[in-house]
Amino acid sequence: MFSPEIKSVHFTGICGTAMASTAAALLERGFAVTGSDQNVYPPMSAFLAEKKIEVMNGYAERNLAHRPDLVVIGNAISRGNPEAEYALDHKLRYCSLPELLREFFIRGKRAIVVAGTHGKTTTTALLAWVFEHNGLNPGYLIGGLPNNLGRGARFTDSDWFIVEGDEYDTAFFDKRSKFVHYLPEIAVLNNLEFDHADIFEDLDAIRKSFAQFIRLIPRNGLLLGNGDDPNLAGLLNVTHCPVKRFGLGEGNAVQAFNVKLAPTASEFEIPSFKFHLNLVGELNVRNALAAVACAKHCGLSNKQIQSAFDTFAGLKRRMEVRGIAGGVTVVDDFGHHPTAIRETLRALRIRHPHERIWAVFEPRSNTTRRNVFQSELAGAFAGADAVVVSEVARLEQLEPEERLDPERLIGDLKASGKEAVYLAGVDLIVAHVARNAQGGDVVCVFSNGGFGGIHVKLLERLGRR
């Protein structure tokens, strides 16, 4: 697809983890690489500087004055961006990051694509570590930072490429889901729920996108699907490729039973083998089961898989303990969908059976900023003893009738007997928690962004009490 004449590549929006990692990989392959971004700050700015990749701060037509052979346009870039407009005006060759990945790094490989509304990042990281621990040296692209691997993307000469298959759209010029570009030999579908209300109208629209993805699996590939998820059931009835179901329920080809959920670990069995995992909660048992089903299909033994599980150290921002100060434990979690919040709180309750658990929530994702989950969010916080909700992010971008109503959410939580408060700013939240949290309490911060550095501010304030 791409001409062999391509020698220079410019990344518009280079400071995304996947964009930066891909840029570095191209540089290693001998391409001249430049990039630009309006948010040039650590850790990606330091990573790119270390790789000696020139990064222009801000978007401008002059950034493309050297007329690169290819412009990679990030999916956060919209029409009106000066570099996107310049590339169109001057008929420069351009593409999305998923297209680039497909042609430069995935084509010809044995691609394992992990998709689903929840658990993609953990399952992909588990699989990448199982393969890496057992000497298979996989390439991978993960939408998070696995502690074992130290980075979210790597490109190797291995036959294997393990990628987190995001259903979000590809670019302003390609509204298909990113995962349709990844040439799956094996597709892992963890679950399916409504999300991304900014690009999908309803659950059926997401289901159609997943169906398109499934149609790409070759007849010598495999569709691995969660057999317990009713929203996936209709999608798994295909005949063009083998299908295998995994889950905790009867009738799954790979079924976990004798599940034991303990404060620091989890156990489950499949016929003739017991797996032990240093992760907490049923959500992680399901993620691990998906990894087991996939790794076994790829030829790894139960003992090889367990050996990797023994040393798997989790991911940043997935129930990550950021510190303890003033006797209060501060936890960082990426959860923003009601199901993810609910399951994380259930897992935290297993880890902390007798402690008071706080949930501090920033409505920041494009779905939770809207009132799509207005009613569901109240139920999602059932596992918390106290809830703090912050101001809706980027409120001015939404019509009033579209917005989540935090005051109504607080009212619903109070009506269910929950201690709950709405506080607009980070400083107000920090002061409230520092004033009211007791020694032994656990404060879990839910946000898919930086949330104004709230974790560091909380720890610092709690340490001064």
C-alpha positions as CSV (number, residue, x, y, z in Angstrom):
1,M,0.0,0.0,0.0
2,F,2.8,2.4,0.9
3,S,5.4,3.4,-1.6
4,P,9.0,2.2,-1.0
5,E,9.9,5.8,-1.8
6,I,8.8,6.9,1.7
7,K,11.9,8.1,3.6
8,S,10.5,10.8,5.9
9,V,7.4,10.6,8.2
10,H,5.8,13.4,10.2
11,F,3.4,12.6,13.1
12,T,0.7,15.2,13.8
13,G,-0.2,14.5,17.4
14,I,3.0,12.6,18.3
15,C,2.8,12.7,22.1
16,G,0.2,10.0,22.3
17,T,1.8,6.8,23.7
18,A,1.1,4.7,20.6
19,M,2.1,7.5,18.2
20,A,5.4,8.2,20.0
21,S,6.3,4.5,20.2
22,T,5.6,4.0,16.5
23,A,7.6,7.1,15.6
24,A,10.6,5.7,17.6
25,A,10.2,2.3,15.8
26,L,10.2,4.0,12.4
27,L,13.3,6.0,13.4
28,E,15.1,2.7,14.3
29,R,14.2,1.4,10.8
30,G,16.0,4.3,9.2
31,F,13.2,6.7,8.5
32,A,13.6,10.5,9.1
33,V,11.0,11.2,11.7
34,T,9.5,14.5,13.0
35,G,6.4,15.3,15.0
36,S,4.2,18.0,16.5
37,D,1.8,18.2,19.3
38,Q,0.1,20.9,21.4
39,N,0.7,19.0,24.6
40,V,4.4,18.4,24.7
41,Y,5.2,17.3,28.3
42,P,6.6,14.3,30.2
43,P,6.7,11.4,30.0
44,M,6.4,11.3,26.2
45,S,8.4,14.5,25.6
46,A,11.3,12.9,27.5
47,F,10.9,9.6,25.6
48,L,11.0,11.4,22.3
49,A,13.9,13.6,23.3
50,E,15.8,10.5,24.4
51,K,15.1,9.0,20.9
52,K,16.4,12.3,19.3
53,I,13.0,12.9,17.5
54,E,12.4,16.5,16.8
55,V,9.1,17.6,18.3
56,M,7.5,21.0,17.3
57,N,5.4,22.5,20.1
58,G,2.0,23.4,18.6
59,Y,0.4,22.7,15.2
60,A,1.4,24.9,12.3
61,E,1.7,24.8,8.5
62,R,5.4,25.5,8.7
63,N,5.9,22.1,10.5
64,L,5.2,20.5,7.2
65,A,7.3,22.9,5.1
66,H,9.9,20.2,4.6
67,R,7.2,18.2,2.7
68,P,7.5,14.8,4.4
69,D,6.8,11.8,2.3
70,L,4.1,10.7,4.7
71,V,2.0,12.5,7.4
72,V,0.5,10.3,10.1
73,I,-2.6,12.1,11.5
74,G,-3.6,11.2,15.0
75,N,-7.2,10.4,15.8
76,A,-7.5,13.5,18.1
77,I,-6.9,15.8,15.1
78,S,-9.9,17.4,13.5
79,R,-10.6,19.4,10.3
80,G,-9.3,22.9,10.9
81,N,-6.0,21.7,12.3
82,P,-3.4,23.7,10.3
83,E,-1.3,20.6,9.5
84,A,-4.3,18.5,8.4
85,E,-5.4,21.4,6.2
86,Y,-1.9,21.8,4.7
87,A,-1.6,18.1,4.0
88,L,-5.0,18.2,2.1
89,D,-4.2,21.4,0.3
90,H,-0.8,20.2,-0.9
91,K,-2.0,16.6,-1.6
92,L,0.6,15.2,0.7
93,R,0.4,11.4,1.3
94,Y,-1.3,10.9,4.7
95,C,-2.7,8.1,6.8
96,S,-4.0,7.2,10.2
97,L,-1.9,5.4,12.9
98,P,-3.8,2.1,12.6
99,E,-3.1,2.1,8.8
100,L,0.6,2.7,9.4
101,L,0.7,-0.1,12.0
102,R,-1.0,-2.5,9.7
103,E,1.3,-2.0,6.7
104,F,4.6,-1.5,8.5
105,F,4.3,-3.7,11.6
106,I,1.4,-6.2,11.4
107,R,1.0,-7.4,7.8
108,G,2.5,-10.9,7.6
109,K,2.5,-11.4,11.3
110,R,0.3,-13.6,13.5
111,A,-1.9,-10.9,15.0
112,I,-3.8,-11.4,18.2
113,V,-6.3,-8.6,18.7
114,V,-8.0,-8.1,22.1
115,A,-11.3,-6.2,21.9
116,G,-14.3,-5.5,24.1
117,T,-15.7,-2.7,26.2
118,H,-13.8,-3.7,29.4
119,G,-10.6,-5.5,30.2
120,K,-8.8,-5.0,26.9
121,T,-5.7,-3.4,28.4
122,T,-5.2,-5.9,31.2
123,T,-5.9,-8.9,28.9
124,T,-3.5,-7.6,26.2
125,A,-0.8,-6.9,28.8
126,L,-1.3,-10.4,30.4
127,L,-0.9,-12.0,27.0
128,A,2.1,-10.0,26.0
129,W,3.8,-10.9,29.3
130,V,2.9,-14.6,28.9
131,F,4.5,-14.6,25.4
132,E,7.5,-12.5,26.6
133,H,8.1,-14.5,29.7
134,N,8.3,-17.7,27.6
135,G,10.8,-16.3,25.2
136,L,8.5,-15.5,22.2
137,N,9.6,-11.9,22.0
138,P,6.3,-10.6,20.7
139,G,5.6,-7.2,19.2
140,Y,2.8,-5.5,21.1
141,L,0.7,-2.3,21.3
142,I,-1.1,-1.8,24.6
143,G,-3.3,1.2,25.6
144,G,-1.7,1.4,29.1
145,L,1.7,0.9,30.8
146,P,2.3,-2.7,32.0
147,N,4.7,-2.7,34.9
148,N,6.6,-5.8,33.7
149,L,7.2,-4.5,30.2
150,G,8.0,-0.9,31.0
151,R,6.4,0.5,27.9
152,G,3.1,0.3,26.0
153,A,4.4,-0.6,22.6
154,R,7.3,-2.6,21.1
155,F,8.0,-3.8,17.5
156,T,10.1,-6.9,17.1
157,D,11.0,-9.5,14.4
158,S,8.8,-12.1,16.1
159,D,6.0,-13.8,14.2
160,W,3.6,-12.6,17.0
161,F,2.0,-9.2,17.3
162,I,-0.4,-8.6,20.2
163,V,-2.5,-5.5,20.0
164,E,-5.3,-3.9,22.0
165,G,-8.2,-3.5,19.6
166,D,-9.9,-0.2,20.3
167,E,-13.4,0.3,18.9
168,Y,-13.0,4.1,18.9
169,D,-12.8,5.7,15.4
170,T,-9.6,5.8,13.4
171,A,-9.3,9.4,12.2
172,F,-11.3,12.4,11.0
173,F,-11.2,10.8,7.5
174,D,-11.9,7.3,8.6
175,K,-14.8,6.7,11.0
176,R,-14.4,3.0,11.2
177,S,-13.2,1.5,14.5
178,K,-9.4,1.2,14.8
179,F,-9.5,-2.5,15.2
180,V,-10.7,-3.2,11.6
181,H,-7.1,-2.3,10.5
182,Y,-5.3,-4.9,12.6
183,L,-5.6,-8.1,10.4
184,P,-6.6,-10.4,13.3
185,E,-5.6,-14.1,13.1
186,I,-7.0,-14.5,16.6
187,A,-9.7,-12.1,17.9
188,V,-10.5,-12.0,21.6
189,L,-13.8,-10.5,22.5
190,N,-14.1,-9.8,26.3
191,N,-17.6,-8.3,26.4
192,L,-19.8,-5.7,24.7
193,E,-21.6,-2.7,26.2
194,F,-22.6,0.7,25.1
195,D,-19.8,3.3,25.3
196,H,-18.3,6.2,23.2
197,A,-21.6,8.1,23.0
198,D,-19.8,10.7,20.9
199,I,-19.4,8.4,17.9
200,F,-21.9,5.5,18.4
201,E,-25.6,6.1,18.4
202,D,-26.5,3.0,20.4
203,L,-25.5,-0.5,21.2
204,D,-26.5,-1.8,17.8
205,A,-24.1,0.6,16.1
206,I,-21.2,-0.8,18.3
207,R,-22.4,-4.3,17.5
208,K,-22.2,-3.6,13.8
209,S,-18.6,-2.4,14.2
210,F,-17.7,-5.6,16.1
211,A,-19.4,-7.7,13.4
212,Q,-17.2,-5.9,10.7
213,F,-14.1,-6.8,12.8
214,I,-15.2,-10.5,13.1
215,R,-15.6,-10.7,9.3
216,L,-11.8,-10.1,9.0
217,I,-10.8,-13.3,10.8
218,P,-9.4,-15.9,8.3
219,R,-10.7,-19.4,8.1
220,N,-7.5,-20.7,9.8
221,G,-7.9,-18.1,12.6
222,L,-10.0,-18.2,15.7
223,L,-12.7,-16.1,17.3
224,L,-12.5,-16.3,21.1
225,G,-15.6,-14.8,22.7
226,N,-17.0,-14.4,26.2
227,G,-19.8,-16.9,26.2
228,D,-21.3,-15.4,29.4
229,D,-22.1,-12.0,27.7
230,P,-25.6,-11.8,26.2
231,N,-24.6,-8.8,24.1
232,L,-21.9,-10.9,22.3
233,A,-24.1,-14.0,21.8
234,G,-25.4,-13.1,18.3
235,L,-21.9,-12.1,17.1
236,L,-20.4,-15.5,18.0
237,N,-22.7,-17.5,15.6
238,V,-20.4,-17.3,12.6
239,T,-19.3,-20.1,10.3
240,H,-16.4,-18.6,8.3
241,C,-13.8,-19.3,11.1
242,P,-13.6,-21.4,14.2
243,V,-15.3,-20.1,17.3
244,K,-14.5,-20.9,21.0
245,R,-16.3,-19.5,24.0
246,F,-14.7,-18.9,27.4
247,G,-16.4,-17.9,30.7
248,L,-17.5,-18.9,34.1
249,G,-20.8,-20.4,33.0
250,E,-21.8,-23.8,31.8
251,G,-21.4,-24.5,28.1
252,N,-18.2,-22.6,27.6
253,A,-15.4,-24.5,25.8
254,V,-12.9,-22.9,28.3
255,Q,-14.7,-22.7,31.6
256,A,-13.3,-21.4,34.9
257,F,-14.6,-23.1,38.0
258,N,-13.8,-23.1,41.7
259,V,-13.1,-19.4,41.5
260,K,-11.6,-18.0,44.8
261,L,-11.3,-14.3,45.3
262,A,-8.9,-13.3,48.0
263,P,-7.6,-9.9,49.2
264,T,-4.3,-10.1,47.3
265,A,-4.8,-12.8,44.7
266,S,-7.3,-14.9,42.8
267,E,-7.6,-18.5,41.8
268,F,-9.5,-20.5,39.3
269,E,-9.4,-23.9,37.7
270,I,-9.9,-25.4,34.3
271,P,-10.0,-29.1,33.9
272,S,-6.7,-30.6,35.2
273,F,-5.1,-27.3,36.2
274,K,-5.4,-24.5,38.8
275,F,-4.3,-21.0,38.0
276,H,-3.2,-18.5,40.6
277,L,-3.1,-14.7,39.7
278,N,-1.7,-11.8,41.7
279,L,-4.7,-9.7,40.7
280,V,-7.9,-9.1,42.6
281,G,-11.5,-9.5,41.7
282,E,-13.8,-11.5,39.3
283,L,-13.1,-8.9,36.5
284,N,-9.4,-10.0,36.5
285,V,-10.3,-13.7,36.6
286,R,-12.2,-13.1,33.4
287,N,-9.3,-11.2,31.9
288,A,-6.9,-14.0,32.8
289,L,-9.3,-16.7,31.5
290,A,-9.3,-15.0,28.1
291,A,-5.5,-14.9,28.2
292,V,-5.4,-18.6,29.1
293,A,-7.7,-19.6,26.3
294,C,-5.7,-17.6,23.7
295,A,-2.2,-18.7,24.9
296,K,-3.2,-22.4,25.0
297,H,-4.5,-22.1,21.4
298,C,-1.1,-20.6,20.4
299,G,0.7,-23.6,21.8
300,L,1.7,-22.5,25.3
301,S,1.2,-25.0,28.2
302,N,-0.7,-24.4,31.4
303,K,2.6,-24.4,33.3
304,Q,4.2,-21.8,31.0
305,I,1.1,-19.6,31.4
306,Q,1.1,-19.9,35.2
307,S,4.9,-19.2,35.3
308,A,4.1,-15.8,33.6
309,F,1.1,-15.2,35.9
310,D,3.4,-15.7,38.9
311,T,5.5,-12.6,37.9
312,F,2.8,-10.4,36.3
313,A,2.9,-7.1,38.2
314,G,-0.2,-5.3,36.8
315,L,-0.5,-2.0,35.1
316,K,-0.3,1.7,35.9
317,R,-3.8,3.2,36.5
318,R,-5.5,-0.2,37.1
319,M,-6.2,-0.3,40.9
320,E,-2.8,1.2,41.3
321,V,-1.8,2.2,44.8
322,R,-0.2,5.6,44.5
323,G,0.8,5.9,48.1
324,I,-0.3,5.9,51.7
325,A,-0.3,9.2,53.8
326,G,-1.9,9.9,57.1
327,G,-3.0,6.3,57.2
328,V,-5.1,6.7,54.1
329,T,-4.4,4.7,50.9
330,V,-4.8,6.5,47.6
331,V,-5.6,4.4,44.6
332,D,-5.6,5.5,40.9
333,D,-8.0,3.8,38.5
334,F,-8.8,4.5,34.8
335,G,-12.4,3.3,35.3
336,H,-15.0,5.6,33.8
337,H,-17.8,3.4,32.5
338,P,-20.4,2.4,35.1
339,T,-19.6,-1.3,34.8
340,A,-15.8,-0.7,35.1
341,I,-16.4,1.4,38.3
342,R,-18.8,-1.2,39.8
343,E,-16.4,-4.1,39.2
344,T,-13.3,-2.2,40.4
345,L,-15.2,-1.3,43.6
346,R,-16.2,-4.9,44.1
347,A,-12.5,-5.9,43.7
348,L,-11.4,-3.2,46.1
349,R,-13.9,-4.5,48.6
350,I,-12.3,-8.0,48.4
351,R,-8.9,-6.4,48.9
352,H,-10.1,-4.2,51.8
353,P,-13.0,-6.1,53.4
354,H,-13.2,-4.0,56.5
355,E,-12.0,-0.6,55.5
356,R,-14.0,2.5,54.5
357,I,-13.8,3.0,50.7
358,W,-14.2,6.4,49.1
359,A,-14.9,6.8,45.3
360,V,-13.8,10.1,43.8
361,F,-15.1,10.4,40.3
362,E,-14.3,12.8,37.5
363,P,-16.9,12.6,34.7
364,R,-14.4,13.1,31.9
365,S,-15.0,10.5,29.1
366,N,-17.1,11.5,26.2
367,T,-19.9,9.1,27.5
368,T,-19.9,9.9,31.2
369,R,-19.8,13.7,30.5
370,R,-23.2,13.1,28.9
371,N,-26.4,12.0,30.7
372,V,-26.3,8.6,28.9
373,F,-25.5,6.8,32.1
374,Q,-27.2,9.3,34.5
375,S,-29.2,6.5,36.2
376,E,-26.6,3.7,35.9
377,L,-23.9,5.7,37.6
378,A,-25.7,5.8,40.9
379,G,-25.8,2.0,41.0
380,A,-22.1,1.8,39.9
381,F,-21.0,3.3,43.2
382,A,-22.9,0.8,45.4
383,G,-19.6,-0.7,46.6
384,A,-18.3,2.6,48.0
385,D,-19.0,4.0,51.5
386,A,-18.5,7.6,50.4
387,V,-18.7,9.2,47.0
388,V,-17.3,12.6,45.7
389,V,-18.2,13.7,42.2
390,S,-16.3,16.5,40.5
391,E,-17.3,19.0,37.9
392,V,-18.1,17.6,34.4
393,A,-15.0,18.0,32.2
394,R,-15.2,20.4,29.2
395,L,-18.8,21.2,30.1
396,E,-19.0,24.1,27.6
397,Q,-18.7,21.7,24.7
398,L,-22.1,20.1,25.5
399,E,-25.6,21.3,25.1
400,P,-27.3,21.7,28.5
401,E,-29.8,18.9,27.7
402,E,-26.9,16.5,26.9
403,R,-24.9,17.0,30.1
404,L,-24.6,14.7,33.0
405,D,-26.3,16.2,36.1
406,P,-23.9,15.7,39.0
407,E,-26.4,17.2,41.5
408,R,-29.0,14.7,40.5
409,L,-26.4,11.9,40.7
410,I,-25.6,13.0,44.3
411,G,-29.3,13.1,45.1
412,D,-29.8,9.6,43.8
413,L,-26.7,8.4,45.9
414,K,-28.0,10.1,49.0
415,A,-31.5,8.6,48.5
416,S,-29.9,5.1,48.5
417,G,-28.3,5.9,51.9
418,K,-24.8,6.8,50.5
419,E,-22.7,9.6,51.9
420,A,-22.1,11.7,48.8
421,V,-21.1,15.2,47.8
422,Y,-20.5,17.3,44.7
423,L,-17.4,19.5,44.7
424,A,-16.5,21.3,41.5
425,G,-12.7,21.7,41.8
426,V,-9.7,19.5,42.7
427,D,-8.6,21.7,45.7
428,L,-12.1,21.5,47.2
429,I,-12.1,17.7,46.9
430,V,-8.6,17.4,48.4
431,A,-9.7,19.6,51.4
432,H,-12.9,17.6,51.9
433,V,-11.2,14.2,51.8
434,A,-8.3,15.4,54.0
435,R,-10.8,16.7,56.5
436,N,-13.1,13.6,56.6
437,A,-11.0,10.5,55.7
438,Q,-9.9,8.4,58.7
439,G,-6.8,6.3,59.2
440,G,-7.3,3.0,57.4
441,D,-9.6,4.5,54.7
442,V,-9.1,3.8,51.0
443,V,-9.6,6.6,48.5
444,C,-10.0,5.4,44.9
445,V,-9.8,8.1,42.2
446,F,-11.7,7.3,39.0
447,S,-10.7,9.2,35.9
448,N,-9.4,8.6,32.4
449,G,-7.3,11.7,32.6
450,G,-4.9,13.5,34.9
451,F,-7.6,15.0,37.1
452,G,-5.5,18.0,37.9
453,G,-2.8,16.0,39.7
454,I,-5.3,15.0,42.4
455,H,-3.4,11.9,43.6
456,V,-0.2,13.8,44.5
457,K,-2.2,16.7,46.0
458,L,-4.2,14.2,48.2
459,L,-1.1,12.4,49.4
460,E,0.7,15.7,50.2
461,R,-2.3,17.1,52.1
462,L,-3.0,13.9,54.0
463,G,0.6,13.7,55.0
464,R,0.4,17.1,56.6
465,R,-2.6,16.3,58.8
